[in-house]
Each structure stands twice: as C-alpha cells, then as structure tokens.
C-alpha cells in the first residue's frame, strides 16, 4: 500500500514541479489576463468531465477494489454511456463559448474539450491505482508531461502566439491514455460479456444518478469563485487567484496519493476496527502535512511567487495561506466523501453537496463584491470547512464526527 502511494506521489510531484515551472514561464509571457482566460475554460470543462463520468468514477474505483474483473467489465461496458454525456455537455459549452467569448477563450475551450475526452475515457489509470500498479501511471504521465512541458517551454522561449499553448493541453492526457491503453490490453485478461452491458449501464445510471448531483455541486462550489471573478472583476484577477490556487494547493498531490492508496485497502477491508484505525491515520497525516506546508510558505512563500510569477502576481501572497488551510479541509473532506461512498451513502452525499452549492453561490458573489480575490479565498475556506465538518456530522449515527474526534485521541485509544 505504501509503495503504491510513493509511486503516486512521485508521479504527482513531477507533474506539479514541472507544471509550476513551465506555467510560471507561460504566465510571465502571456500576462495575468490571458492566464485567466486559460483557467476559465479549464473551470468550465471540469463540469463537462463530471457530467461525462455521471458519478461513475468512484463507483468503478470501489468495484475494481472489491472485484477487479467485475470493475473492468463495468468500465468497458459503460464507455459509450460516458461518450454520450460527453458529447451533450461539451457541445453545449463550446456553443456558448463561440457565442459569448473571444477567439482566445474559444481556442482554449476546444483544446480542453479534446483533453477532457481522453481523461473521461481513461479508466485504465483508475484500474492501475486499485491494483496497486500506480508505477504504470507514473511512468506514462511523466512521459506525456515531459512532451507537453517541452512544447510549453519552446512556445514561451520563442515568444510564439498564445494559441500554441493549446497543444500541450491536449498532449498531457493523450500520451498517457494511449500508453496505458496498450499496456492494459497486453497485460490484463478481460472477461466482459456483451450481454452484461445493459445491466452495468442501468446500475451506473441508477447509482451514479445519486452521486451526480453531489459531484456537480462539488464542482460548482469549488469553481464558482473562478467564474464570478471573471464576471465581477477581470480576467487578470482570475489569473492572480489561479496562481494562488495552484501554489496553495500544489502540495495536495501528496495527501491525495495517500488517500487513494489507503482507500484501496479500506474498500476491501472487512474488519471495522482496522478501517477505523486506517481512517484516523490518514486524517492525521493530512493535518500534519498541511501544517508543514503552512510553515514552509510562511518562510519562503513571498520569494517563490516573485521568482516564478513576477510582480504581476504578487497579490497572491496574501491569500495563499488561506488557500492552504482550505486545501487541508478539502483533503479531509475527500476522506469523508470516500468513506460515505464505502457505506453507500449516495443519497446523503447528494443532499449534502446540494446544500453546499446553494450556500456557496450567494456567499461567493457577496464576498467577491466586498473583498475581491481575498473574498474568493475566504469563501473557499468557509465552504470547505463546513463541507468537511458540520454537513458530514449527520451521516449514519455521527460516524464522521466520531472519526474526527478519534484524530485527537491517543494512539492507543484510536
């Protein structure tokens, strides 16, 4: 389990370090306004990705962790279902961008559309994580990222038109997808019967239908501030906020790697005492890493931002500590989310995330109007705090509340 987590962390660390360096070159070259335009299309296609999966990603992860063959069959049989939802949602976004945005935004929308398709089709990365084969994901992602980073570096270095930055957006998911597809077919025995397709599709529609509202609501309350910043303020403000989100949340790849590996064990574990111990341990690790990152930023943060992004993004310094704390609660909330899925609490998740969404939209609008990008950061923190704690505490005899209490108990009593 820990070896698999190390491979996931290695993959993500290379991604983050490479992207931070190349994105900083790109942000310096194109300026905060165009950087904001790139990020607005990325935010829009987060919704497309969620709609296309229709709540199925966590369901397939859980099924593959429990029964690999059944999980593979479900993933294969439901590919056309994901294609259908992708065409509907991406088509709607591209039409809207063509009517209401400028050519730069539309061009990056097309690139994100293509990239999102390969992300949605790539169930192989999910399979590799559940089978503790994250080494394969690491190698393939690093190759794809290296090609994309080289292209971004060349475009920045030779000061080519901003449209050329659309190429690496597509390359990053395309290259790993092709490589993982080839590896999967050469190494994995597939026992998927054609007649089982209808059952799997109906199951995913029914179960995913309970999750899609919660997934969409999560996207809304995490992305709505980006949309409002572009609408209420400027693309430049969105660019600065995107820098803060990137740096303030960059470390989360470590905890997400640990969470993924822990839950591949938790989903298959039958002993409730072992599950409880694993949950407490992963929560403690998240909090510890968050405090380390907060301290590191306090010492080096200002210099890092000015070195990577220049003076035009210096306003991000004031809000990154808020983003780091918000990211901690977001990571702790991911643990709660996956535990509730383990307990089949799909209906509870849908209601909870819908409440989050209803709360976030007016809060984000008001706080951005009142405080600008600082308001967006504080909105992020408040919503993640409530989503992780209070709104989870009504689930199944307050099990999440008890889990959080267990974090502060001695090791012997946990």
Helices and strands as residue ranges (DSSP letters): H 2-53, H 56-66, H 68-77, H 79-100, H 103-121, H 124-130, H 134-157, G 162-164, H 165-187, G 194-196, H 197-232, H 235-248, H 252-266, H 272-309, G 311-316, H 317-342, H 346-371, H 373-388, G 390-392, H 399-407
